[in-house]
Structure formats: C-alpha cells, structure tokens
C-alpha cells in the first residue's frame, strides 16, 4: 500500500526535477556548458524522465493504458531481425550480468510455472510501457534542445535514450515472442 502512495510522489518529484533542468537549459547558452556537463545533463534527463514512468509502473498496472492490441506482436520475424541487427542479445547479457543474473531476481518474474509465465508476460508489458513512454517523451524533449541549439546534449540524450529505452522495448517484445511460442507448445501438449 505504501508504494501506491510513495512511488507516484517520486514520479512527481522526478517530473519537477525534469522541468527544472529543462528550464535551466532554456536559458543557458550551449557555449556555456562544457562536454562533461552536457553528458551529465543527458544522463539526468534520461534518468528522471524514465523514472517518471517507471515508478508508477512499480505500483500500478500502467500497461493497460495502451490496450491489448498494442502488445500483440504482429510481425515476430521483423522483431527478431531487428533484434539481431541491433545486437539486443548483448544488451540482454549485460542485464543478466549486472542485475538479472541472480536467481532470486529472475524468479520474481518467472518461476518456471504456467502462472509464472503469465506473470512474466505481465512484467514484459509493464516494462515495455514504461520504457516506450519514456522513449517518446525524451525524444520530444530532444526537439526542444535542438530548437535551443543544444546539439551535443540532444545527441547524448538520444544515444542514452536509445540504449536505456529503445533496447528494453525491443527486448520485451522479443520475450513475448518466446512466451507465445512456449504457450503454443503447451496448448498442443495433451494432458496425461
């Protein structure tokens, strides 16, 4: 119950911090900012805006905002080819190494049961919604930065957004393709 109150408050705080950072950028001349500060601003914008959507997703079923039809994979071959082209497998290995490698962390999402498969599907949708919403909002912010002449910040923000939000969206779609294949196999299997 506490997270249903606390996490939206954190999201509001992050929205406020994003607004303050953007307001500061509005009045700053690009030449006033050294490269490390530009990279830091890009990092903070990605962190803050992604958090705006992530924290409510930890407390509420935010994936419902998009509806079932969005989450249906219409062209799994395209997703697979794109994932191979962009080397999403390396991103997945990085996540396994850094966070998901611990068994207890993985079992929060999939415990090997049919019910666990449903939970994993739900978690992919939650994650995808949060990352997709952040991806879109951050790219809108990038246009604002380009308009003000903050080209380096726009570049680094886009680069980080691609890694921290586009890759996760693609990874979640890849997971749902695998979930769909497993469900198809389970549905064909006769019960003893």
C-alpha positions as CSV (number, residue, x, y, z in Angstrom):
1,X,0.0,0.0,0.0
2,X,2.9,2.4,0.8
3,X,4.3,2.1,-2.7
4,X,0.9,3.1,-4.2
5,X,1.4,6.4,-2.5
6,X,5.2,6.8,-2.4
7,X,6.0,5.8,-6.0
8,X,3.7,8.3,-7.6
9,X,5.2,11.0,-5.3
10,X,8.6,10.0,-6.5
11,X,7.4,10.3,-10.1
12,X,6.0,13.8,-9.5
13,X,9.3,14.8,-7.9
14,X,11.2,13.5,-11.0
15,X,8.8,15.4,-13.3
16,X,9.5,18.5,-11.3
17,X,13.3,17.9,-11.5
18,X,13.0,17.3,-15.3
19,X,11.1,20.6,-15.6
20,X,13.7,22.5,-13.6
21,X,16.5,21.0,-15.7
22,X,14.8,21.9,-18.9
23,X,14.1,25.4,-17.7
24,X,17.8,25.8,-16.9
25,X,18.7,24.6,-20.4
26,X,16.2,27.0,-21.9
27,X,18.2,30.0,-20.5
28,X,21.7,28.5,-20.9
29,X,23.8,29.2,-23.9
30,X,25.2,26.0,-25.4
31,X,28.7,27.5,-25.3
32,X,28.4,27.9,-21.5
33,X,28.3,24.2,-20.9
34,X,31.5,22.0,-21.1
35,X,31.3,18.5,-22.5
36,X,31.1,16.6,-19.2
37,X,28.2,18.8,-18.1
38,X,26.4,18.2,-21.4
39,X,26.8,14.4,-20.9
40,X,25.6,14.7,-17.3
41,X,22.5,16.6,-18.3
42,X,21.8,14.0,-21.0
43,X,22.2,11.2,-18.4
44,X,20.0,13.0,-15.8
45,X,17.2,13.7,-18.4
46,X,17.1,10.1,-19.3
47,X,17.1,9.0,-15.7
48,X,14.5,11.5,-14.5
49,X,12.1,11.0,-17.4
50,X,12.4,7.2,-17.4
51,X,11.7,7.3,-13.7
52,X,8.6,9.3,-14.2
53,X,7.1,6.3,-16.0
54,X,8.9,3.5,-14.1
55,X,7.9,4.3,-10.6
56,X,4.1,4.4,-11.2
57,X,4.6,1.1,-13.1
58,X,6.0,-0.5,-9.9
59,X,2.8,0.3,-8.1
60,X,0.0,0.3,-10.7
61,X,-0.9,-1.7,-13.9
62,X,0.2,1.0,-16.2
63,X,0.4,-1.3,-19.2
64,X,-3.4,-1.1,-19.5
65,X,-3.1,2.4,-20.8
66,X,-2.1,1.1,-24.3
67,X,-4.6,-1.7,-24.6
68,X,-4.2,-5.4,-25.6
69,X,-3.8,-4.8,-29.3
70,X,-0.6,-2.8,-28.9
71,X,1.1,-5.7,-27.1
72,X,0.2,-8.3,-29.7
73,X,3.3,-9.0,-31.9
74,X,2.1,-8.7,-35.5
75,X,5.4,-9.4,-37.2
76,X,7.7,-11.6,-35.0
77,X,10.2,-12.0,-37.9
78,X,10.7,-8.3,-38.1
79,X,11.3,-8.0,-34.3
80,X,13.7,-10.9,-34.5
81,X,15.7,-9.5,-37.4
82,X,15.8,-6.0,-35.8
83,X,17.0,-7.6,-32.5
84,X,19.8,-9.4,-34.3
85,X,20.8,-6.4,-36.3
86,X,21.0,-4.2,-33.2
87,X,22.6,-7.0,-31.1
88,X,19.9,-7.0,-28.4
89,X,21.4,-10.3,-27.2
90,X,24.4,-8.3,-25.9
91,X,22.1,-5.9,-24.1
92,X,20.3,-8.9,-22.5
93,X,23.7,-10.5,-21.5
94,X,24.7,-7.2,-19.9
95,X,21.4,-7.0,-17.9
96,X,21.9,-10.6,-16.8
97,X,25.5,-9.9,-15.7
98,X,24.6,-6.7,-13.8
99,X,21.2,-7.4,-12.3
100,X,19.2,-10.3,-13.5
101,X,22.0,-12.9,-13.1
102,X,20.9,-13.6,-9.5
103,X,18.4,-16.4,-9.3
104,X,16.2,-14.6,-6.8
105,X,15.9,-11.6,-9.1
106,X,14.9,-13.8,-12.1
107,X,12.4,-15.8,-10.1
108,X,10.5,-12.6,-9.3
109,X,9.4,-12.6,-12.9
110,X,9.4,-16.2,-13.9
111,X,9.4,-19.2,-11.6
112,X,9.0,-22.0,-14.2
113,X,5.3,-22.5,-13.9
114,X,2.3,-21.6,-16.1
115,X,1.3,-19.0,-13.6
116,X,4.9,-17.7,-13.7
117,X,4.6,-17.5,-17.5
118,X,1.6,-15.2,-17.1
119,X,3.5,-13.1,-14.6
120,X,6.5,-12.8,-16.9
121,X,4.1,-11.7,-19.8
122,X,2.6,-9.1,-17.5
123,X,6.1,-7.9,-16.4
124,X,7.2,-7.5,-20.0
125,X,4.1,-5.3,-20.7
126,X,4.7,-3.2,-17.6
127,X,8.4,-2.7,-18.6
128,X,7.6,-2.0,-22.2
129,X,5.0,0.6,-21.4
130,X,7.4,2.5,-19.0
131,X,10.3,2.4,-21.5
132,X,8.1,3.3,-24.5
133,X,6.5,6.3,-22.8
134,X,9.9,7.5,-21.6
135,X,11.4,6.9,-25.1
136,X,8.7,9.1,-26.7
137,X,8.8,11.9,-24.1
138,X,12.6,12.1,-24.1
139,X,12.7,12.4,-27.9
140,X,10.1,15.2,-27.7
141,X,12.5,16.9,-25.2
142,X,15.3,16.4,-27.7
143,X,13.5,18.5,-30.3
144,X,13.2,21.3,-27.6
145,X,17.0,21.0,-27.1
146,X,17.7,21.2,-30.9
147,X,15.5,24.3,-31.1
148,X,17.6,26.0,-28.4
149,X,20.9,24.9,-30.1
150,X,21.9,22.3,-27.5
151,X,23.1,19.9,-30.2
152,X,25.6,17.9,-28.1
153,X,23.0,17.4,-25.3
154,X,20.5,16.3,-27.9
155,X,22.9,13.8,-29.4
156,X,23.9,12.3,-26.0
157,X,20.3,12.3,-24.8
158,X,19.2,10.4,-27.9
159,X,22.1,8.0,-27.6
160,X,21.3,7.2,-24.0
161,X,17.6,7.1,-24.7
162,X,18.2,4.5,-27.5
163,X,20.2,2.3,-25.1
164,X,18.1,2.8,-22.0
165,X,14.6,2.8,-23.5
166,X,14.5,1.5,-27.1
167,X,16.6,-1.6,-26.4
168,X,14.4,-2.6,-23.4
169,X,11.2,-2.2,-25.6
170,X,12.8,-4.4,-28.2
171,X,13.9,-6.9,-25.6
172,X,10.4,-7.1,-24.0
173,X,8.9,-7.7,-27.5
174,X,11.4,-10.5,-28.0
175,X,10.5,-12.0,-24.7
176,X,6.8,-12.0,-25.6
177,X,7.6,-13.8,-28.9
178,X,9.3,-16.5,-26.8
179,X,6.3,-16.6,-24.4
180,X,3.9,-17.0,-27.3
181,X,6.0,-19.9,-28.6
182,X,6.0,-21.6,-25.2
183,X,2.2,-21.1,-24.8
184,X,1.7,-22.6,-28.3
185,X,3.7,-25.7,-27.3
186,X,1.9,-26.0,-24.0
187,X,-1.5,-25.8,-25.7
188,X,-0.6,-28.5,-28.2
189,X,0.6,-30.9,-25.5
190,X,-2.0,-33.4,-24.3
191,X,-2.7,-33.6,-20.6
192,X,-1.8,-37.1,-19.1
